[in-house]
């Protein structure tokens, strides 16, 4: 298929583009490089540098390429930043996303795979979180993604735009070529690995007094290549749908650090800090729906396997995508 990957220079988009190309799909990447990296663009793909806020570039790109489907990864995705700058989140994730949808309709492209998030749920009453769990986001990031999910329902009902919205839990790990390199790194696994690389003295643990067995927050870490495969299966979905995507397992912050010690062989000193605002104590996915309907199966079942792939990438590219 001919696929336009919007946000294909970012962490998740770059690896989805790589897996699509490996499977012989024809891929073009549209990215404004605000958070993504030119070096994360797979050289086999056509690259268009452009911003979804620029309606003309967006419309021209869709009209010229006329892809069979679009994968939409281009978004602002940091909870903490969204609490300081909600305008950025509502503008990028809703208004600019609408430009994409309208350009798709004008070019008669009616198939979309959308990057959504477990942040649309807010703190759940119970885990695992399935698709019936009420969505009550507690930050503008989750709110913006939920708003876009609602817009997608209407675009399907009114314009016949078929979509699959994938709500990721904690994406982690790397492929051999592409990995996680954020200009401002807030995520746990890359921060722990920076300590292992000697680039940071210690890793901070945000909160050790949660009501969990070891006092630290629990997350469902899912390998980026398993996520990529879910996107490819989503292209074949019979109708519009929402799916939660995780492994169904939970790892605490301390367990992640322990796994990194084991895989890297480094001591990894920690500093215990107070809780980070907005962190729910436990987020674990039920992915039964996508397993049943699309036959998705995660191949990376253990945290060690996920950390191992991330460590290999960070050792190969200790400065990430920098020169
Ligand atoms: N965390 C931490 N130290 C760090 C980064 C993250 O203790 O340097 C914790 C964070 O508070 C959360 C978990 O690790 O409980 C996962 O955070 P991350 O930012 O990786 O993903 P999130 O779940 O917020 O999307």
Boltz pocket constraint, residues with backbone or C-beta under 6 A from the ligand:
constraints:
  - pocket:
      binder: B
      contacts: [[A, 79], [A, 170], [A, 186], [A, 187], [A, 188], [A, 189], [A, 191], [A, 203], [A, 204], [A, 205], [A, 206], [A, 207], [A, 217], [A, 218], [A, 219], [A, 253], [A, 276], [A, 279], [A, 280]]
      max_distance: 6.0
